């Protein structure tokens, strides 16, 4: 049986987990990718605490080496994330820096002059002890990044057997769960807008690892064979810099990779790379990732405008302005945080403010609009949900917990002594929060 025939059989077996590429025998007890087992931000089985502090419900607190806003993932007894560690060794960037990409001082960061290590880190879930850390690349980055994140803004993904780590201009890498190197691919260097940096995480879709590289000098989407790293297909994209992680949808027995970006939302056939549909309507600098559920995909953005579109799956061609756009709004949508879809309710922040709106996902009916959280102000992390609650993590250490309901009910406000831009992970009775200095395992069990 050929590889694609094998994949067709596999696809028919894994419909429940198509959105994140997890094996069909996997359970909801893991958090295998940055938006969880269904790429919606929700765990159906986790029972995390409602309250915590530096002295309450902290199972462990582990120092974070290096810098980066990579969100943690969880599989069984392992917690994994990516980081970039600056060394004191001088070096030369691997490629010439393009002319005309010098940003004003208040935009992207300065170009590095020293070698950085790009590491995959694995911690013991029970104790927080480092089980292993593997350097997959060492070099001087060819351009800088926004001071808001770093060179490790990607999150890894796992199928319970292997880990795939995307570092953008520093390549895509595959390791075993024990840290053994399997393969690496260099897909070239990205030139990002005003040196803002990189950050679209790879996603699994059956046999394929989908990698999006949207930048100023030759955007493209790749499907790599997850076992070997070889290119299954590559398609050029008419886009400038964007940061949204793709969403995987199963439509009519086939997988589609949906990518939200400034010029167009586009859906690709995962098997062939052919474009299935496209739709205009998003704003500039698209960062939030799409969410797929119940025959719809929800795409949103919030820089220099506001847009939230609920697009019906199963169509082909240009869907702009058609009835395939089930509903849309153009007010109070997020710039950085992705939306969360929980039991038919879609929650979004307004720009990077903790002003929350909630919609009926099927109809677009507004439940509540721009309700301010009491103690959270700015927010980059994408919210997560479990046990009938939604968790909003602020940049300055405060997390507010609300009920998953048609009206806003704040259940708890919790504070830690760190700053948080990475998105949380949920598994079992544990909530994992990765700050700039520490990774916390929060549990009352």
ChimeraX attribute file (.defattr): number of C-alpha atoms within 10 A of each C-alpha:
attribute: neighborCount
match mode: 1-to-1
recipient: residues
	/A:1	6
	/A:2	7
	/A:3	9
	/A:4	11
	/A:5	10
	/A:6	12
	/A:7	17
	/A:8	17
	/A:9	10
	/A:10	15
	/A:11	22
	/A:12	14
	/A:13	14
	/A:14	19
	/A:15	19
	/A:16	17
	/A:17	24
	/A:18	27
	/A:19	28
	/A:20	27
	/A:21	27
	/A:22	27
	/A:23	20
	/A:24	16
	/A:25	9
	/A:26	15
	/A:27	13
	/A:28	18
	/A:29	19
	/A:30	26
	/A:31	30
	/A:32	31
	/A:33	28
	/A:34	29
	/A:35	30
	/A:36	26
	/A:37	26
	/A:38	25
	/A:39	28
	/A:40	26
	/A:41	28
	/A:42	27
	/A:43	25
	/A:44	19
	/A:45	16
	/A:46	21
	/A:47	21
	/A:48	21
	/A:49	17
	/A:50	22
	/A:51	18
	/A:52	18
	/A:53	14
	/A:54	14
	/A:55	8
	/A:56	11
	/A:57	17
	/A:58	17
	/A:59	18
	/A:60	17
	/A:61	19
	/A:62	16
	/A:63	15
	/A:64	18
	/A:65	16
	/A:66	20
	/A:67	19
	/A:68	24
	/A:69	27
	/A:70	27
	/A:71	28
	/A:72	29
	/A:73	28
	/A:74	26
	/A:75	20
	/A:76	14
	/A:77	12
	/A:78	19
	/A:79	24
	/A:80	27
	/A:81	28
	/A:82	31
	/A:83	28
	/A:84	24
	/A:85	17
	/A:86	19
	/A:87	15
	/A:88	9
	/A:89	11
	/A:90	13
	/A:91	14
	/A:92	14
	/A:93	17
	/A:94	11
	/A:95	12
	/A:96	9
	/A:97	13
	/A:98	11
	/A:99	6
	/A:100	7
	/A:101	15
	/A:102	18
	/A:103	15
	/A:104	10
	/A:105	9
	/A:106	9
	/A:107	15
	/A:108	22
	/A:109	21
	/A:110	15
	/A:111	16
	/A:112	18
	/A:113	19
	/A:114	16
	/A:115	19
	/A:116	24
	/A:117	20
	/A:118	24
	/A:119	22
	/A:120	25
	/A:121	21
	/A:122	25
	/A:123	20
	/A:124	15
	/A:125	21
	/A:126	13
	/A:127	13
	/A:128	19
	/A:129	14
	/A:130	16
	/A:131	15
	/A:132	15
	/A:133	18
	/A:134	17
	/A:135	17
	/A:136	20
	/A:137	16
	/A:138	16
	/A:139	20
	/A:140	22
	/A:141	23
	/A:142	20
	/A:143	28
	/A:144	22
	/A:145	22
	/A:146	17
	/A:147	13
	/A:148	13
	/A:149	19
	/A:150	22
	/A:151	30
	/A:152	27
	/A:153	27
	/A:154	28
	/A:155	31
	/A:156	26
	/A:157	31
	/A:158	27
	/A:159	20
	/A:160	16
	/A:161	11
	/A:162	18
	/A:163	23
	/A:164	26
	/A:165	24
	/A:166	26
	/A:167	28
	/A:168	25
	/A:169	18
	/A:170	24
	/A:171	17
	/A:172	22
	/A:173	22
	/A:174	25
	/A:175	20
	/A:176	14
	/A:177	19
	/A:178	15
	/A:179	18
	/A:180	13
	/A:181	16
	/A:182	15
	/A:183	16
	/A:184	20
	/A:185	16
	/A:186	13
	/A:187	15
	/A:188	11
	/A:189	19
	/A:190	22
	/A:191	25
	/A:192	22
	/A:193	21
	/A:194	22
	/A:195	22
	/A:196	21
	/A:197	27
	/A:198	28
	/A:199	26
	/A:200	23
	/A:201	27
	/A:202	28
	/A:203	31
	/A:204	27
	/A:205	28
	/A:206	27
	/A:207	22
	/A:208	23
	/A:209	23
	/A:210	26
	/A:211	23
	/A:212	25
	/A:213	33
	/A:214	26
	/A:215	22
	/A:216	17
	/A:217	16
	/A:218	16
	/A:219	19
	/A:220	17
	/A:221	20
	/A:222	21
	/A:223	27
	/A:224	21
	/A:225	18
	/A:226	22
	/A:227	13
	/A:228	12
	/A:229	19
	/A:230	14
	/A:231	14
	/A:232	18
	/A:233	17
	/A:234	17
	/A:235	15
	/A:236	12
	/A:237	17
	/A:238	15
	/A:239	18
	/A:240	21
	/A:241	27
	/A:242	27
	/A:243	25
	/A:244	26
	/A:245	29
	/A:246	30
	/A:247	30
	/A:248	31
	/A:249	28
	/A:250	25
	/A:251	15
	/A:252	9
	/A:253	11
	/A:254	15
	/A:255	22
	/A:256	29
	/A:257	25
	/A:258	27
	/A:259	23
	/A:260	28
	/A:261	31
	/A:262	19
	/A:263	19
	/A:264	20
	/A:265	20
	/A:266	21
	/A:267	26
	/A:268	20
	/A:269	19
	/A:270	27
	/A:271	20
	/A:272	12
	/A:273	18
	/A:274	14
	/A:275	17
	/A:276	18
	/A:277	21
	/A:278	20
	/A:279	21
	/A:280	17
	/A:281	21
	/A:282	24
	/A:283	21
	/A:284	19
	/A:285	21
	/A:286	25
	/A:287	25
	/A:288	26
	/A:289	30
	/A:290	26
	/A:291	27
	/A:292	24
	/A:293	20
	/A:294	10
	/A:295	14
	/A:296	20
	/A:297	21
	/A:298	24
	/A:299	28
	/A:300	32
	/A:301	35
	/A:302	27
	/A:303	18
	/A:304	10
	/A:305	16
	/A:306	21
	/A:307	20
	/A:308	24
	/A:309	23
	/A:310	24
	/A:311	23
	/A:312	19
	/A:313	21
	/A:314	13
	/A:315	13
	/A:316	12
	/A:317	12
	/A:318	16
	/A:319	17
	/A:320	16
	/A:321	10
	/A:322	10
	/A:323	10
	/A:324	18
	/A:325	18
	/A:326	16
	/A:327	17
	/A:328	17
	/A:329	13
	/A:330	16
	/A:331	16
	/A:332	23
	/A:333	30
	/A:334	31
	/A:335	28
	/A:336	27
	/A:337	28
	/A:338	30
	/A:339	27
	/A:340	26
	/A:341	25
	/A:342	23
	/A:343	15
	/A:344	14
	/A:345	20
	/A:346	21
	/A:347	23
	/A:348	27
	/A:349	31
	/A:350	25
	/A:351	24
	/A:352	21
	/A:353	22
	/A:354	25
	/A:355	22
	/A:356	21
	/A:357	22
	/A:358	26
	/A:359	19
	/A:360	16
	/A:361	23
	/A:362	17
	/A:363	12
	/A:364	18
	/A:365	12
	/A:366	14
	/A:367	16
	/A:368	15
	/A:369	19
	/A:370	17
	/A:371	15
	/A:372	16
	/A:373	20
	/A:374	11
	/A:375	16
	/A:376	22
	/A:377	16
	/A:378	19
	/A:379	28
	/A:380	25
	/A:381	22
	/A:382	27
	/A:383	28
	/A:384	27
	/A:385	29
	/A:386	21
	/A:387	16
	/A:388	14
	/A:389	20
	/A:390	24
	/A:391	23
	/A:392	26
	/A:393	31
	/A:394	26
	/A:395	21
	/A:396	19
	/A:397	18
	/A:398	22
	/A:399	26
	/A:400	22
	/A:401	23
	/A:402	21
	/A:403	18
	/A:404	21
	/A:405	16
	/A:406	13
	/A:407	14
	/A:408	18
	/A:409	13
	/A:410	14
	/A:411	14
	/A:412	14
	/A:413	21
	/A:414	17
	/A:415	18
	/A:416	17
	/A:417	13
	/A:418	18
	/A:419	18
	/A:420	26
	/A:421	28
	/A:422	28
	/A:423	27
	/A:424	28
	/A:425	30
	/A:426	33
	/A:427	24
	/A:428	18
	/A:429	16
	/A:430	23
	/A:431	23
	/A:432	24
	/A:433	27
	/A:434	26
	/A:435	27
	/A:436	19
	/A:437	17
	/A:438	18
	/A:439	23
	/A:440	24
	/A:441	24
	/A:442	25
	/A:443	21
	/A:444	16
	/A:445	12
